[in-house]
Amino acid sequence: MNRGFYTIMAAQFFSSLADNALLIAAIALLAEMHSPAWMTPLLKLFFVLSYVLLAAFVGAFADAFPKGKVMLITNMIKIVGCSLMFFTVHPLLAYAVVGFGAAAYSPAKYGILTELLPPEKLVAANGWIEGLTVGSIIMGTVLGGALVNPKISAVILSFDFPMIDLPIDTPTEAALCIISCIYIVAALFNFYIPDTGARYEHQERNPIRLIVDFAGCFTTLWKDKLGQISLAVTTLFWGAGATLQFIVLKWAEKSLHMPLDKAAILQGIVAVGVALGAVAAARFVPLKKSLTVMPLGIIMGIVVMLMTTTTSVWVAYPLLVIVGALSGYFVVPMNALLQHRGHVLMSAGHSIAVQNFNENLSVLTMLVLYAFMVRMNLDVNTVIIIFGSFVAGIMYLIMRRHAANQREHDSLALIGEDKHPHH
């Protein structure tokens, strides 16, 4: 891997670290404002809304400028979103602005990989980026938990700069201040991302054309025998993952009696598992064999349901690591396969936009359903059972679909083929 790759990794790491710490700080802020419980999953919903609404445009935006510049601009938008929380803008709106930046950031960060690296390095690069993203989720979540912890925030608040009177009076404001600094570090790395020299033919500016173009890419990917399977799996996975994040927080509070700063660490535990799974997959699963990992999705759904059987932290930890490891092992090969198919069938930026649209639409749908269940006061164990059986059931249907595709035509032969000529 070349130096540019490591610079991208560093920029990505700090940006994602701040996003995740900010989520916990925003949850704490909602609690300070005595907001109703169903508002908490809506934070993520507002964040993800931009991914769905802007999907048709961010790919073209990412392809219109050098990717490093795009990453810098979008990171600045995140800094604005973070600072809005200082100026008593409602956390949901402020976090939506951060989501706006993240949505435009994503196609650039993945698109630059296909520009920098040959196809055979993509699975490894993806393993690295996923592993690192997951690392940043763990550390971000735990960092967010630590920053809203009363003892730690007291220490931060006790720092006094001579001559400067900072308007930082509450634990959450102190947390926001530190998170802003992390975004700034990410921005500094963005300055050093190399220009890969890749330029795309003049990008469409007309929004209607962009939407039509996006719709075309959307249908191409869903009609492709390999694309549809990998897209269905990653779509399910991201929706499930986002919801699981909140289910774990709720379960920790109800079944394990943990406060937010401790519960945030549990999310970190799941993420440790994901990282282990992702690294193992990058190591052991070649692109050609990527579809063999699908049964793990069903197993993951079943293991999630086992969460209802325990109130002990010592059982909870290994269980959550296993859930994470299964999902990491099974999503990395699927992601790489999807990127490979997307790259073969259309441009990288466009296929990632389609992927983001589907995955985040799934996140939106599942979070709305979850917020609804919280609103209905369903017991957390009931929610877990519904969730686990849903994941296992859908996964089973996807496998049936793949088997049917295989009987018609060996789609596995398509893996590794060269890029189609672009009409």
Steps between C-alpha positions, in 0.01 A plus 500: 500500500634846420528807722185659360301203624622551858417872490144416388477245781607758759257764371219242495586377850485839672192612310310184592633510859346844544168397336457218750606695809256769387212249489549417871539870588177574311319218687622656827383841379151362428495354852601841644205652311267227638396391149274193466675161456387446141699806392831323563489266195382800295847655541644234274198537274567871443868421442419238238226700325762689296645173367160413355398846377837589347587157357439609141729803534793410724652253251521768231631748757771254608599438137499870406799606714818331623384264777731649766342843449150350529599334828629833632185696409266238646702478820456876543120450476525250788685760711215747437245238610692428818524869590125549444440293815690768695262768381198315643379377161293182563734193504290327232553787255866549584571128458313511168754757375783265601321226307485729198880529512543125553275413204714705264820368660427131447518458118825697498665283764407171330534632145858609555589139590411377150712784356802428717506121509478207253186276531687214668585728792140613552394224740805567717451878480135456589593277790733776620251780454214300657726387784614855558149643473388245754797590719393862480142402588623314808731776612253774405215338691718433803650850476150650480402294805810619684445866408143500638613315813453748791847441651689548172300803390569662838872474427457650150285782639764582762753603233515877501695698245635830632351806322254289295153446638358198318121465487523136609296428811338157463651149459344470153649832386842381616448178303396694188811713528731198496305336217539816288876476550495143365318617185772762455770229521316308225489815287877540534554147363267582210746770388762232434291256296675461164325596178472165318475682167180311417256728316152406383319628194305819570258424784130561449375815680130471424321348805230325293764335280695397809192336648427316172863391480489383862179306435675330208794394717256390771316262265824374340637395837175340622459306173856366505494143635800560724431866571150433636617234745792700641286815504216323682742367763677830567166683502363265766826512694521880530136537600544230761830643626362850555199368687710262706702800621191641674363160605830433681480836682142428607574139594801608707281747686209256561656154533850586621411825686778712350508882459571654154876540545534127590249384236703685237785260578276203408457641150876510492505127588281416197731708286808313628334185369427665165864603468620145573253360249595757236871433536446122486286534186757721329751227580308180417222581251609557139264698274404181314375341823323807635150351477583201721470717812121554472387235755681704768227762461238251621723389788549865598122554521470197728791606724342846542187334640715333769549848650155465659619207713757688704519773764867438570766731364746211472272312261411823318860582402590178315152488345537848354851422373359196316217707347758753382744242367231322298382823343852626423604171342195504285477861392857564379495243214149617402615861493802419287287295260249784472774755429653268243165453320427872524839584355448251215149621416535878556737753663612446859344823626161410354489145629593616850222761484251221416640288782473791747145573389384142560691447823383825651142458385517172690645680804218757483229237472634286782559798731147631441363155584719488810397851614140387450556190719654722772203735469268197545693413820589150378728310735863509383513116491198490268674752273816282495304187402315685221831645381695172505233300319464776241875495420516118483182480291602757239847343477340162429291654218809661345677161499199339331511773237871445437448124464224568244731737307774235499266237354428731206855606432834471680532859616815422696686492167446878484725563800827653388390598149623827350316829480221523246550760222304808612234606252 
